[in-house]
Amino acid sequence: MENYLKVESEDSLVRDVDSNAIVNQNQSEFDKFIKLSKKKYEEKKKFDDMRSDLDSLKEDMNEIKTLLKNIMDKWFINIPRQILIS
């Protein structure tokens, strides 16, 4: 059978004598804890997804910047000297 000892600091907590685990006997507190944990997980996932999207956008911008530089370099190489001097 399960034997429990009352935890002094909290009325809803007991210690399982066999496993030495602390057990919360208040179901509504447990439900709140689970709900909060899920919310924190979702917020972290959303943040991580936004971080990943931002990193991807940075890479895309760097690629666009490199392509534009290459286009400009080729344009300046192929432009007639007369236009550059005038």
C-alpha positions, -999 to 999 in steps of 0.1 A, spaced: 0 0 0 10 36 -4 22 54 27 24 91 27 39 117 51 26 153 52 50 179 39 54 207 64 56 236 41 26 228 18 -7 213 27 -13 197 -7 21 180 -9 29 146 6 60 124 6 57 88 -7 75 68 20 84 40 -4 100 61 -32 107 92 -12 90 113 -40 70 144 -33 34 140 -46 9 168 -52 -25 157 -42 -43 188 -54 -56 180 -89 -64 216 -98 -29 228 -89 -15 200 -110 -38 209 -139 -26 246 -136 10 234 -136 4 213 -168 -14 242 -185 14 266 -176 41 241 -188 23 237 -221 20 274 -225 57 280 -218 66 252 -243 44 268 -270 60 302 -264 95 288 -266 86 269 -298 71 301 -313 103 320 -303 125 293 -318 105 293 -350 108 331 -353 145 329 -346 149 303 -374 128 324 -398 150 355 -390 182 335 -396 168 323 -429 159 359 -439 194 370 -430 209 343 -452 185 353 -481 195 390 -477 232 381 -478 226 361 -509 207 389 -526 235 413 -516 261 391 -531 242 387 -563 237 424 -566 274 431 -561 282 405 -588 258 422 -612 273 456 -605 308 443 -609 300 428 -643 282 459 -653 312 481 -645 336 458 -662 315 458 -694 307 495 -695 326 514 -722 354 536 -709 340 567 -725 309 566 -703 330 563 -671 353 592 -681 325 617 -690 
